Amino acid sequence: MNTEKTTAKITDEGIEKLRSRIGMAQRHPVPPHYLSPGTDAFRIVANSYGDDNPLYCDADYAAKSRWGQPIAPPPLVGGDTLIGEDVMSEEDLAREGDLKGDPLRGVHAFYSASEREWWSPLHTGQQILRRNALVGVLDKSSEFGGRAVHEWNANVFADGDGNPLAGQYRLMIRTERAEAVKRKKYDAIEPQVWTPDEIAEIDAQYAVEAPRGAEPRWFEDVEEGDQIDKLIKGPLTVTDMIVWHTGMGMGVYGVAALRLAYKTRQRIPRFYHRDDQGMWDAMQRVHWDPEFARQSGNPTTFDYGRMRETWMIHALTDWMGDDAWLWKLRVEFRKFNYVGDLQTIGGRIVRKYLAEDENGLHPAVDLELEAVNQRGEVTAPGTASILLPSREHGPVSLPKPIGGATNLQEATQAAIDHFSRR
């Protein structure tokens, strides 16, 4: 996270230089957290965001599902550093020098939204390939925030044979507005303190939550306006974030311990600075060091937007059942989720329809989602599309990848075609 006041300007030259990089394959900065994930990895990832669905790790249970064997929880098939070996051609390697430096260096960047698509399940022991590229650079203007750039980056994933598995698209908003101005709106927020009775009410909600599991959620049984079962997450603790990191890795900066931390600091020295005891530590500790979080203008430590993304996934998979397929998800990160905050994940069906592509008909529903904190604030709105089993049309058939892509290169180009017009 950028904790310094932004003074740099967005220029036409910088935007054009950034656009010249669209479609160029980029080497991922750190190795994948899981090279060949099996059911242990599936379980650890699911547990990291509070999901205990046996579909991901119990072979006997999963054998009775539509999939016939365990499948990876959706958050695993994507993520910043979770899986995927880079696919780089000789031409890609020869152009790596063109990606050095940031054409908008010093311009504040914040992770604003994530869009994801899943096209095929990941089973145990598969090799996973990935391709990373900038796919959209949109020049935006704001009456209040000055000039801004919407920067879309894609990570697309395939199995070892090159068959596309999933895509994740991240929106970074680059803005000239000084970070110091934005900080002021958090001054009045006080960390939440909970009474024993209030915690007991939260515990009672946890006690009744469970995945729908093997009972199908039939397409014919849902209607527009139906609400999904609400899921609670919190009150957020630092321990929750430690457990989340255990399953999800340490992110694109590759934050590590001891000698490995020293090596990481040599690679990205600007991401480290000395603490009050004179020791080097990572800027990422805004998520677990309350004092450092306060220096960044926040009342205490806070989560990652991607945590709430996994929580929305959990709410959807609990509701839809094992035989359905989570197809698309978009989440926007609007407000901080502080340690002590409680998020309630809810949603409703806004469209019921038959989607059609080269793979056939797909009974589908679109949903509107939201994560709401105990203050009544929507911290993360979202949308999703789910494919449901049907009594009339049969089991779920998998959707075609973006643009009908059959490999990573085609998936990247399809993402460029889509996001360059946003």
N, C-alpha and C positions, 0 to 999 in steps of 0.2 A: 504494500500500500504506500502511496506517495504521501509523505507527511510534511513536505516542504511547500511553501507558497509558490504558486505557478506564476511565472512572469513571461515565459516564452510565448510567441505568437504563432498562429497557424497561417501559413503563407501558401499562395498558389503553387509556388515551386515545391514546397514540402509535400503538398497533396499529390502533385503529379509524380514526384519521385516515389511516393508511397504506392500510387496506382501502378507504377511500372513493375512492382513486385507481385501483382495479382497473378495467381496460378503457379508461382515459383515454389517448388517443393522445399520445405524447410526441415532441417534436422531437428528432432526434438531435443531439448536441452539436457534431459536426464534419462537414464534407462528406464524401461517399464518396471513398475512395482511387481508385476507378475508376468513372467516370461511364458509359462505354460500352465495357466490356472486350472486346478481341479476342484473337487468338491470342498476341500478345505478352504481354498481361496473364495469360492462361492459363499460358503458359510460365514467366513470372517468379514467379507464385504457387506453381506446382508446384516449381520449382527452389528456392524459399525454404525448403522443408522436405525437400529432397533427392530429389525425384521427377523422373525424366527420361522419363516415359511419353510417347511421341509422339502418343497419342490426343488430347492436349490442344492440340497446336499444329501437327501435320503433316496438312494437308488431304488429301493423297493417301493417307496411311496410314489416317486416320479414315474416309475414304469407304468402306473395305472393312468397317467395323465395323457393329454393329447400329444405330448412330446416324447413319451416313451422312455425318457431318461432325464437326469437332472439337467437343468439349464441355468445359465448364469443369471443372477439378478440384474435387472436392466442397468443400474448405475455402473456395473463393471464394464459393460461394453461401451466404452468411451472414457470420459474423464481425462483430466490433464496429463496424468502420468501413470495411469493404472496399467494399461496394456498396449501392445503394439510395437513391432520392430519397424523402423523406418524403411520405406521403399524409396531408394534414391537411384536414378539412372546416371549414366556417365555425364549426360548433359546437365542434370541437376547438380552433380558434384562440381562440375566446372563453373557453375554460376553461383556457388555459395558465397563468393566474395562480394557479389552484388547485394547481398542481404545484410552486410555489416552496417552497424549504426542505425539510428532511428531518425528518419527524415523530419519527425516532429519532436525531437528531443527537448525535454523540459516542459512540454505541453501535458497538462494533467490528464491521466487516463483512469477510468474506473470501469469495472466489469458491470455492465448494466443488465444484460439478459443472456439467456442460453436457449437455444433451440436444439432439439434432438429428434432423431428418427431411428427406429429399429426395424430391420428388414429380415433378419434371420437369426435363430437362436445360436448362442455359443455353448457348445458342449465341452466336456472335460478333455484336457490334453491336446487341444487344438493349437496350432501355431496361429498367431494373430499378426497381421501386417497393418501398417498405417501410413497415411500420407497426410501431411500438414501443409496448409497454404493459406495465404491471405486471399479472400475471395470477393471482397467488396469494400470500397472506400467511397463514402457518400459525404459530400460537402453540405453541411447543414448550417442554418443561421437561427439564432434565438434572440428575441427582443430583450430578454433578461440576462441570458448567459453569454452573449457575444457569439462569435463564430465557433462552430463545433464540427467534428468529423466523426461519422459513424464507421467504425472499422470492424468488418466481419472476418473472423478467422475460422477455418474449417479443419476438423480432424475427421478423416473418414477411415473406416476399418474394414478389413477383409480377413477371411480365413487363409490358411496356407496355400490354397489353390487359387486365391484371388477373388473368391466370391464375396461381394460386399455384405457386411454384417450390420453396420450402423454408421450414422454420422452425427457429429456434434459441432454446432456452430455457435461461436461466442461473439457477442457484441461488446466491443470496447468503445466507450464514448470519450473522445479527446476534446477537451474544452479549455478555453482561455481563462475562464472565470477562476479567480484566485481561490484556492482551497480554504484560506483563512476566512473568507466570507461565508462559505458553506458551513463551516464548523459552528457558527453562532447558533444555528437552529437546534443544536443538541444541548445547549447550556442548561435548559430547564429540566432535563430528564434525570430522574433519580433512580438508582438501581432498586429493583423490586425487593421487598421484604415480605415473606409469606408467613401466615399464622399456621399453627398445627391443624386447625380445622380446614383451612384452605388446601393444605397439602393432602389431607385425608380425602377431600373431594376429588383432587387430581388422581390420587391412587385408585379411587373407586372407578374412575373412567378407564384407567389403564387395565383394571381387572376385567372389564367386559370387552376389550378390544381383541380381535382375532382375525386372521385371514379367512376369507370365504373358503379357500382351499379347493377341494375336489368337487364341490357342488357347483355345477355350471351356472353362470349368469347368462340366461338365454336372451338373445336379441328380442324375441317376441314378448318378453316379460318386462321390458323397460320402456319408458315413455319420456318425451321431452318434458322437462321440469322436475324430473326425479332428482332427489338429492343423494349424493354418495354418503356413506357412513363417515362421520367426522373422526379424525385422528388427532390426538394431542401429542405435542413434543415439548418436554420441559418439566419444570423450570430448567433452563439451560445451565449446565455447569461446565467448568473447565475440564472435568473428567470426561464429559460427553465428547468434547473436542479431541481429547487424547485418544479415546477409543475410536472415534471417527478416523483419525489419522492412522491408527493401526491398520485399519482395513483399506483406507483410500490413499495411503502414501502421503508424502510431504509436499506435493505440489511441484510446479514447474521450476522452482528455484532449487529443489533438491536439498533442502535444509537437512543437515545430518549432525552427528555427534562427534566430538573429540577430534581425532586426526582427520576424519572425513569432513568435519566442519572446517578445519583449517584449509583443506583442499578446496572446499566450496568457496571459502572466503577469497582464495587466490583467484578463483574463476570469476566471481561477481563481487568485488570488494565494496561497491557502492550499496550493496544490500545489507551491509554490516556496519555497526558503529559501536563505540564503547559504552557500556552501561555505567551506573554510578560507582561501581567497584573497579572500573578500569578494564573490564573484560569485554572482548568482542562478542556481540550477539546479533541475531538476525532481526531485521525489521518485522518479520512475520510474527514476532512475539506480541504484537498488538492483540492477538487472539487469546493470549494466556497470561500476559503481564499487565495487571490493572494500571500501574503507574505509567507504563509506556503507552497504554491506550489513552490515558488522560492527556498525555503530551501530544497525542494526535488529535485532540479536540473532542474526545468521547468520554462519557462518564465512567465507563469501565470497559472490560474486554467484551468482544462480540464474535459472532459466528462467521462462517463463510457463506456467501450466497449459495454455493453448491450444496451446503448441508440442507438448506430448505428445498432445493431441487430434489435431493434424495428423499426427503420427507414426503414431498408430493408424489413421487413415484411409489413410495410405500403405501400411501393412502389409496392410490389407484389400484395397485396390485392386490391389496387386501379386499377391495370392493369387487373387482372384476372376476376373481377366481382364477384357478390355475390354467383353465383351458382357453382363456381369452389371450389377446396379444396387445400389449402396449405399443402403439404405432408411432405416435408423435407427442412431443411435449415442448411447450414454451413456458419459460418462467422469467419474470422480470424482478430485479432486486431493487426495491424502492426505499426501504428503511433498514436500519441496523436491527439485529436481534441480539440483545445484550445478555450477558450472564445474569440469570435470575428471571429472564422473560419466559413466558409460556406462549407457544404458538398452537393455534387450532387450525388444522387443515380441513377444508371443506370444499364442496363443489356441487354443480348440478349439470344435468344433461341439457344442452341447448339445441342439439340437432341429432336426429335419428335418420339414417339413410343407408342406401346401398352404394358403396364405392365400387368402381370397376376399373381394372387394368388388365394387362396381358395375362395375369395369373387368375383372372376370373372375377366373380362377385365377392365383395367383402361386406357383410353386415357390420355397420359401424355406428359409433356415437361420438359426437364432439362434446366436450365439457368445458365449462368455465370453472376455474379453481382460485382459491385464495388462502394465504396464510395470514391469520389475524392474531395479533398479540393481546395480552390482557388489558391493554389500554384501549382496545377496540380499533386499532390501526391496522390497515392492510399493509403488511411488510413485503409481500411477494404475491402479486397476481399471476395467474397462469392460464393456459389452455392446454387441452390434450385431446387426442383421438385414440379410440380403443376399438379393436375388432373383436366381436363377440361370436361365440358359437350360436348356431341357429337350428331350430327344429326343422325348418323348411330347407335351408341351404346347406346344412351340414356343419362339420367342424371348421374352425378357423383355417383359412388359407392365407399364406404369408403375402405381404404386399411387395410390389416391385420396388427396387431402390430408386432413389431420386433420379429423375430423368430417364428411367429405364436402364440405368448404368449396369454394366456387367463386370466392371473392374474398378480399381481405385482411381485411375486416371479419368475415366468417364464420370465417376462420381464427383471428382473435384471440379471438372468442367461444368457439370450440371449445377453444382453449388455456385459457381461463378455466374452462370446464366441467371440463377435465381436471385442471389444477394446483390449483384451489381445493379439491380433495378429497384431495390427497396427504397 
